[in-house]
């Protein structure tokens, strides 16, 4: 585990603005050069940030009971499980999700769409925010696009496919994936870790996103708090 924080708000996608708590897990099977959470996986400094984080400082083990205690203390109706890539640890988080759902708390899980979700998480009513990575992320196609995982995720209730974009060429790539895999609904989110970049890319993309019958998301937490951790 990397960090637990909140109450805050969900910053992206269909639930943007909703009060929530975050459970951020460590470790990722991709290495996006523009990643906004390199402290969860970049132990060698290969991201654009160029900093090698220390896993001994960034990651720690907690029992389900302790994690549950900290999440419930926030008194929120939504818990977002993020990373890293949380589906790499889905068997470990299933007991926690089961308890949260039993208490009537909604759970959203942020995933890059490369790992097939277990039926147990689907049956528990987890809502998946799937963010497949495009070519500009830097990883080769065979690592970042996994059709079996994306197609199974696409059949889950409440799913949203959220793509980080900054150009019309990125939107063309999204169109190709949608046509090939039949995924949706589509949300487009501007790439950026600061207000200037987000605003520039949002302005560049918005008209074309609407024209293509897709949804548009900003990064509300960055607009509100900048590139801070734990908000």
Residue frames relative to the residue before (quaternion, step in Angstrom):
aa qw qx qy qz dx dy dz
X 1.0000 0.0000 0.0000 0.0000 0.00 0.00 0.00
X 0.3293 -0.7528 0.5384 0.1870 3.57 -1.09 0.76
X 0.7828 -0.2393 0.1828 0.5446 3.61 0.72 -1.01
X 0.2013 -0.7066 0.6614 0.1507 3.51 -1.39 0.42
X 0.1509 0.8038 -0.5648 0.1099 3.59 -0.79 0.92
X 0.4221 0.6464 -0.5577 0.3048 3.50 -1.29 0.58
X 0.4911 -0.0544 -0.8403 -0.2232 1.40 -2.49 0.09
X 0.0013 -0.7490 0.6622 -0.0218 3.51 -1.25 0.74
X 0.4535 -0.6388 0.4955 0.3753 3.59 -1.08 -0.61
X 0.5291 -0.5689 0.5130 0.3651 3.53 -1.24 0.47
X 0.2965 -0.8210 0.4696 0.1323 3.56 -0.64 1.11
X 0.7972 0.2908 -0.0993 0.5197 3.56 1.17 -0.49
X 0.8200 0.3408 -0.2019 0.4131 3.53 -1.33 0.31
X 0.8291 -0.2892 0.1664 0.4487 3.57 -1.31 -0.26
X 0.7424 0.3989 -0.2233 0.4897 3.60 1.10 -0.65
X 0.2665 0.7991 -0.5069 0.1828 3.59 1.23 0.26
X 0.7770 0.3087 -0.2613 0.4823 3.53 -0.90 1.00
X 0.5803 0.5943 -0.3865 0.4008 3.60 1.20 -0.33
X 0.5046 -0.6483 0.4906 0.2905 3.57 -0.98 0.92
X 0.1327 0.8062 -0.5551 0.1558 3.59 -0.79 0.98
X 0.3130 -0.6812 0.6069 0.2640 3.50 -1.42 -0.10
X 0.2967 -0.7690 0.5465 0.1480 3.57 -1.16 0.62
X 0.0906 -0.7132 0.6913 0.0720 3.49 -1.24 0.76
X 0.0674 -0.8154 0.5750 0.0052 3.57 -0.45 1.20
X 0.2134 -0.7920 0.5656 0.0853 3.53 -0.73 1.13
X 0.4308 -0.7045 0.5081 0.2449 3.56 -1.23 0.45
X 0.7032 0.4550 -0.3568 0.4138 3.51 -1.32 0.45
X 0.0762 0.7844 -0.6114 0.0714 3.55 -0.99 0.88
X 0.3889 -0.7244 0.5257 0.2183 3.55 -1.16 0.67
X 0.6767 0.3853 -0.3008 0.5506 3.59 1.31 0.19
X 0.2402 -0.7710 0.5742 0.1351 3.58 -1.29 0.18
X 0.0274 -0.8343 0.5501 -0.0239 3.57 0.67 1.15
X 0.4323 -0.7386 0.4442 0.2652 3.59 -0.63 1.06
X 0.7208 0.4071 -0.2491 0.5026 3.63 1.16 -0.52
X 0.2479 0.8169 -0.4951 0.1616 3.61 1.26 0.19
X 0.3271 -0.7615 0.5285 0.1837 3.58 -0.96 0.90
X 0.7347 0.3076 -0.2380 0.5558 3.59 1.27 0.08
X 0.0711 0.8387 -0.5375 0.0511 3.63 0.74 0.94
X 0.5667 0.6140 -0.3769 0.3997 3.58 1.22 -0.42
X 0.6219 0.5358 -0.3568 0.4459 3.61 1.25 -0.09
X 0.8362 0.1631 -0.0478 0.5215 3.62 1.19 -0.36
X 0.6779 0.5320 -0.3055 0.4051 3.62 1.06 -0.61
X 0.0209 -0.8349 0.5483 -0.0438 3.53 0.01 1.34
X 0.7252 0.4226 -0.2381 0.4886 3.64 1.26 -0.09
X 0.5052 -0.6883 0.4047 0.3274 3.61 1.25 -0.07
X 0.3781 0.7591 -0.4624 0.2589 3.59 1.06 0.67
X 0.5652 0.5826 -0.4054 0.4204 3.63 1.19 -0.21
X 0.7117 -0.4484 0.3217 0.4347 3.57 -1.29 0.20
X 0.5887 0.5931 -0.3661 0.4093 3.56 1.14 -0.59
X 0.2934 -0.8179 0.4538 0.1973 3.56 1.23 -0.56
X 0.5877 0.5711 -0.3678 0.4395 3.57 1.23 0.31
X 0.2902 -0.7359 0.5863 0.1744 3.54 -0.96 0.91
X 0.2267 -0.7891 0.5598 0.1122 3.57 -0.50 1.20
X 0.4216 -0.7006 0.5273 0.2310 3.54 -1.21 0.60
X 0.3687 -0.7578 0.4868 0.2298 3.62 -0.44 1.12
X 0.5865 0.5775 -0.3761 0.4254 3.60 1.16 -0.48
X 0.7040 0.4208 -0.2554 0.5120 3.57 1.20 -0.51
X 0.7279 0.4675 -0.2393 0.4408 3.56 1.04 -0.79
X 0.7751 0.3135 -0.1612 0.5244 3.60 1.07 -0.63
X 0.0708 0.7823 -0.6174 0.0431 3.55 -1.11 0.70
X 0.4409 -0.6854 0.5196 0.2566 3.54 -1.24 0.48
X 0.0131 0.7711 -0.6363 0.0173 3.54 -1.08 0.83
X 0.4876 -0.6437 0.4995 0.3136 3.55 -1.11 0.64
X 0.6470 -0.5001 0.3983 0.4154 3.56 -1.26 0.38
X 0.6429 0.5419 -0.3233 0.4342 3.57 0.97 -0.85
X 0.6850 0.4776 -0.2911 0.4668 3.59 0.93 -0.85
X 0.6317 0.5139 -0.3308 0.4770 3.58 1.02 -0.78
X 0.6474 0.5234 -0.3143 0.4563 3.56 0.93 -0.91
X 0.6277 0.5447 -0.3326 0.4456 3.60 0.94 -0.87
X 0.7021 0.4698 -0.2771 0.4578 3.58 0.83 -0.97
X 0.6600 0.5014 -0.3142 0.4628 3.59 1.02 -0.75
X 0.6773 0.4949 -0.3011 0.4535 3.59 0.89 -0.87
X 0.5949 0.5901 -0.3597 0.4106 3.57 1.12 -0.62
X 0.6090 0.5681 -0.3510 0.4280 3.59 1.20 -0.42
X 0.2386 -0.8034 0.5107 0.1918 3.59 1.21 -0.44
X 0.3976 0.6932 -0.4916 0.3460 3.56 0.75 1.12
X 0.4639 -0.6877 0.4937 0.2609 3.57 -1.27 0.44
X 0.7544 0.2814 -0.1622 0.5704 3.57 1.32 -0.14
X 0.0930 -0.7521 0.6507 0.0476 3.53 -1.03 0.93
X 0.1707 -0.7692 0.6106 0.0795 3.56 -0.90 1.00
X 0.1622 -0.7684 0.6146 0.0738 3.56 -0.81 1.08
X 0.0160 0.8228 -0.5600 0.0955 3.52 -0.56 1.24
X 0.2246 -0.7763 0.5724 0.1387 3.55 -1.26 -0.22
X 0.4481 0.1903 0.8697 0.0811 1.44 -2.02 -1.56
X 0.4809 -0.6156 0.5312 0.3279 3.48 -1.39 -0.35
X 0.2656 -0.8285 0.4709 0.1458 3.61 -0.05 1.28
X 0.6178 0.5582 -0.3751 0.4074 3.62 1.04 -0.52
X 0.5182 0.5969 -0.4302 0.4360 3.60 1.22 -0.07
X 0.7537 0.3098 -0.1767 0.5521 3.60 1.27 -0.36
X 0.2552 0.8405 -0.4643 0.1134 3.56 1.21 0.37
X 0.6274 0.5283 -0.3574 0.4466 3.61 1.02 -0.59
X 0.6529 0.5073 -0.3115 0.4683 3.59 1.12 -0.61
X 0.7245 0.4343 -0.2601 0.4677 3.59 1.00 -0.70
X 0.4811 0.6954 -0.4331 0.3122 3.61 1.19 -0.36
X 0.6586 0.4988 -0.3441 0.4462 3.69 0.83 -0.77
X 0.6366 0.5186 -0.3232 0.4705 3.58 1.05 -0.75
X 0.6513 0.5137 -0.3116 0.4634 3.57 0.92 -0.91
X 0.6280 0.5527 -0.3352 0.4334 3.57 0.98 -0.84
X 0.6735 0.4816 -0.2959 0.4764 3.58 0.94 -0.87
X 0.6530 0.5198 -0.3187 0.4491 3.59 0.89 -0.89
X 0.6767 0.4822 -0.2945 0.4720 3.56 0.89 -0.91
X 0.6275 0.5438 -0.3301 0.4490 3.58 1.09 -0.69
X 0.6849 0.4403 -0.2663 0.5158 3.56 1.24 -0.45
X 0.5731 -0.6367 0.3567 0.3728 3.56 1.28 0.22
X 0.4892 0.6541 -0.4307 0.3838 3.58 1.25 0.38
X 0.3994 -0.7099 0.5288 0.2387 3.57 -0.87 0.96
X 0.1437 -0.7799 0.6050 0.0710 3.55 -1.14 0.69
X 0.0838 -0.7558 0.6482 0.0396 3.54 -0.94 0.99
X 0.1395 -0.7872 0.5971 0.0659 3.56 -1.04 0.79
X 0.2649 -0.7587 0.5810 0.1292 3.55 -0.79 1.10
X 0.0762 0.8105 -0.5720 0.1010 3.59 -0.72 1.08
X 0.4571 -0.6809 0.4953 0.2866 3.56 -1.16 0.55
X 0.5243 -0.6993 0.3744 0.3097 3.59 1.28 0.11
X 0.5379 0.6327 -0.4084 0.3789 3.59 1.17 0.42
X 0.7054 0.4058 -0.2385 0.5300 3.60 1.28 -0.20
X 0.4299 -0.6935 0.5163 0.2603 3.58 -0.86 0.99
X 0.3716 -0.7460 0.5003 0.2348 3.63 -0.69 0.99
X 0.5061 -0.6271 0.4988 0.3191 3.56 -1.14 0.67
X 0.5862 -0.5837 0.4317 0.3597 3.56 -1.14 0.66
X 0.5876 0.6036 -0.3750 0.3871 3.59 1.05 -0.70
X 0.6733 0.4843 -0.3062 0.4673 3.60 0.89 -0.87
X 0.6318 0.5254 -0.3299 0.4647 3.56 1.03 -0.75
X 0.6799 0.4943 -0.2868 0.4594 3.57 0.91 -0.93
X 0.6427 0.5194 -0.3184 0.4645 3.58 1.17 -0.55
X 0.5252 -0.6804 0.3858 0.3351 3.57 1.25 -0.10
X 0.2779 0.7469 -0.5475 0.2552 3.58 1.12 0.62
X 0.2661 -0.7285 0.6083 0.1690 3.58 -1.06 0.81
X 0.2352 -0.8052 0.5355 0.0980 3.55 -0.69 1.12
X 0.1480 -0.7277 0.6647 0.0817 3.54 -1.01 0.98
X 0.0992 -0.8444 0.5264 -0.0081 3.55 -0.15 1.34
X 0.0594 -0.8190 0.5704 -0.0195 3.56 -0.67 1.14
X 0.1180 -0.8035 0.5811 0.0528 3.61 0.20 1.24
X 0.3845 -0.7473 0.5021 0.2040 3.55 -0.99 0.84
X 0.3619 -0.7373 0.5415 0.1795 3.53 -1.01 0.96
X 0.7525 -0.4190 0.2574 0.4381 3.56 -1.31 0.18
X 0.6520 0.5477 -0.3328 0.4052 3.61 0.99 -0.76
X 0.5274 0.6243 -0.4182 0.3965 3.60 1.24 -0.16
X 0.5393 -0.6809 0.3570 0.3435 3.57 1.22 -0.44
X 0.6395 0.5127 -0.3443 0.4578 3.60 1.13 -0.44
X 0.5534 -0.6106 0.4354 0.3623 3.62 -1.09 0.58
X 0.6933 -0.5175 0.3216 0.3849 3.55 -1.21 0.63
X 0.6904 0.5081 -0.3010 0.4178 3.58 0.83 -0.93
X 0.6568 0.4911 -0.3141 0.4783 3.60 1.21 -0.36
X 0.7804 0.3996 -0.1854 0.4437 3.57 0.91 -0.92
X 0.7498 0.2986 -0.1970 0.5566 3.63 1.17 -0.39
X 0.0150 0.7956 -0.5997 0.0841 3.56 -0.54 1.28
X 0.3218 -0.8058 0.4589 0.1913 3.62 0.04 1.26
X 0.6543 0.5082 -0.3642 0.4253 3.69 0.78 -0.75
X 0.6636 0.4937 -0.3039 0.4728 3.58 0.97 -0.83
X 0.6765 0.5000 -0.2991 0.4505 3.59 0.86 -0.93
X 0.6765 0.4933 -0.3024 0.4556 3.58 0.95 -0.83
X 0.6487 0.4850 -0.3335 0.4824 3.61 1.02 -0.66
X 0.6378 0.5167 -0.3253 0.4695 3.58 0.96 -0.81
X 0.6464 0.5571 -0.3124 0.4174 3.56 1.05 -0.78
X 0.6756 0.4818 -0.2852 0.4797 3.57 1.24 -0.36
X 0.5474 0.6311 -0.3990 0.3779 3.60 1.26 -0.05
X 0.5747 -0.6165 0.4094 0.3494 3.61 -1.04 0.72
X 0.8489 0.1973 -0.1501 0.4668 3.55 -1.00 0.87
X 0.3712 0.7570 -0.4777 0.2469 3.60 1.24 0.12
X 0.0598 -0.7556 0.6497 0.0588 3.54 -1.25 0.57
X 0.2316 -0.7509 0.6035 0.1352 3.57 -1.01 0.86
X 0.0822 -0.8332 0.5446 -0.0497 3.53 -0.44 1.32
X 0.0840 -0.8249 0.5591 -0.0014 3.57 -0.51 1.21
X 0.3383 -0.7114 0.5839 0.1963 3.55 -1.01 0.91
X 0.0650 0.8164 -0.5630 0.1107 3.58 -0.59 1.19
X 0.0746 -0.7855 0.6085 0.0840 3.53 -1.32 0.36
X 0.7747 0.2529 -0.1511 0.5594 3.62 1.23 -0.13
X 0.6188 -0.5325 0.4172 0.3993 3.55 -1.29 0.27
X 0.5720 0.5728 -0.3808 0.4469 3.58 1.17 -0.48
X 0.6113 0.5325 -0.3416 0.4754 3.58 1.09 -0.69
X 0.6483 0.5174 -0.3156 0.4609 3.58 0.99 -0.82
X 0.6130 0.5338 -0.3468 0.4681 3.60 1.06 -0.68
X 0.6372 0.5256 -0.3201 0.4640 3.58 1.05 -0.77
X 0.6224 0.5224 -0.3297 0.4807 3.57 1.06 -0.76
X 0.6360 0.5380 -0.3269 0.4462 3.60 0.93 -0.86
X 0.6529 0.5186 -0.3120 0.4554 3.57 0.96 -0.87
X 0.6622 0.4957 -0.3019 0.4739 3.58 0.98 -0.84
X 0.6436 0.5204 -0.3260 0.4567 3.57 0.98 -0.81
X 0.6712 0.4962 -0.2930 0.4662 3.57 0.94 -0.89
X 0.6898 0.4977 -0.2762 0.4474 3.56 0.95 -0.91
X 0.8139 0.2980 -0.1108 0.4863 3.57 0.86 -1.00
X 0.3846 -0.7524 0.4646 0.2649 3.60 1.22 -0.24
X 0.3789 0.7514 -0.4631 0.2780 3.58 1.11 0.65
X 0.2657 0.7384 -0.5945 0.1755 3.55 -1.23 0.51
X 0.5417 -0.0687 -0.8230 -0.1566 1.55 -2.47 0.44
X 0.4226 -0.7154 0.5147 0.2114 3.54 -1.23 0.63
X 0.0672 -0.7455 0.6626 0.0259 3.52 -1.09 0.92
X 0.1750 -0.7703 0.6055 0.0966 3.57 -0.95 0.90
X 0.0813 -0.8009 0.5932 -0.0073 3.55 -0.87 1.06
X 0.4371 -0.7125 0.4726 0.2792 3.63 -0.78 0.91
X 0.4498 -0.6670 0.5239 0.2800 3.54 -1.03 0.82
X 0.4608 0.6816 -0.4947 0.2797 3.56 -1.04 0.77
X 0.2647 -0.7613 0.5760 0.1361 3.53 -1.19 0.69
X 0.7429 0.2878 -0.2018 0.5697 3.57 1.28 0.17
X 0.6905 -0.5055 0.3283 0.4000 3.53 -1.27 0.44
X 0.6372 0.5537 -0.3349 0.4186 3.61 0.96 -0.84
X 0.7084 0.4521 -0.2702 0.4698 3.58 0.78 -1.00
X 0.6459 0.5194 -0.3280 0.4532 3.57 0.94 -0.85
X 0.6727 0.4981 -0.2991 0.4580 3.59 0.87 -0.91
X 0.6544 0.5163 -0.3187 0.4512 3.60 0.94 -0.85
X 0.7100 0.4474 -0.2662 0.4743 3.57 0.82 -0.96
X 0.6067 0.5493 -0.3529 0.4534 3.59 1.07 -0.70
X 0.6721 0.4963 -0.2959 0.4630 3.57 0.93 -0.87
X 0.6569 0.5232 -0.3002 0.4523 3.54 1.07 -0.74
X 0.7600 0.4219 -0.1888 0.4570 3.57 1.06 -0.79
X 0.5764 0.6843 -0.3777 0.2385 3.56 0.97 -0.88
X 0.6805 0.4877 -0.3135 0.4481 3.62 0.75 -0.94
X 0.6877 0.4851 -0.2877 0.4571 3.56 0.92 -0.88
X 0.6026 0.5461 -0.3535 0.4623 3.60 1.08 -0.66
X 0.6656 0.4872 -0.3010 0.4785 3.57 0.89 -0.89
X 0.6393 0.5383 -0.3276 0.4406 3.59 0.96 -0.84
X 0.7149 0.4414 -0.2486 0.4820 3.58 1.06 -0.74
X 0.4856 -0.7011 0.4061 0.3281 3.60 1.29 0.21
X 0.4629 0.6477 -0.4633 0.3892 3.56 1.07 0.78
X 0.4988 -0.6229 0.5137 0.3152 3.53 -1.40 0.05
X 0.2795 -0.7658 0.5634 0.1338 3.55 -1.19 0.61
X 0.0532 -0.7868 0.6149 0.0064 3.55 -0.96 0.94
X 0.2653 -0.7091 0.6183 0.2110 3.53 -1.13 0.60
X 0.4477 -0.6167 0.5363 0.3629 3.60 -1.24 -0.43
X 0.2321 -0.8504 0.4591 0.1101 3.50 0.33 1.36
X 0.6517 0.5294 -0.3260 0.4344 3.59 0.95 -0.80
X 0.6437 0.4982 -0.3271 0.4800 3.60 1.08 -0.67
X 0.6365 0.5223 -0.3295 0.4620 3.59 0.99 -0.79
X 0.7144 0.4562 -0.2547 0.4654 3.58 1.03 -0.79
X 0.8494 0.1706 -0.0284 0.4987 3.59 0.82 -1.00
X 0.4974 -0.6572 0.4396 0.3570 3.58 1.21 -0.04
X 0.7005 -0.4510 0.3393 0.4368 3.57 -1.24 -0.36
X 0.2663 0.7631 -0.5357 0.2444 3.56 0.64 1.18
X 0.4119 -0.6670 0.5588 0.2704 3.51 -1.25 0.47
X 0.8137 0.3261 -0.2042 0.4357 3.53 -1.26 0.45
X 0.6529 0.4507 -0.3467 0.5004 3.58 1.12 0.63
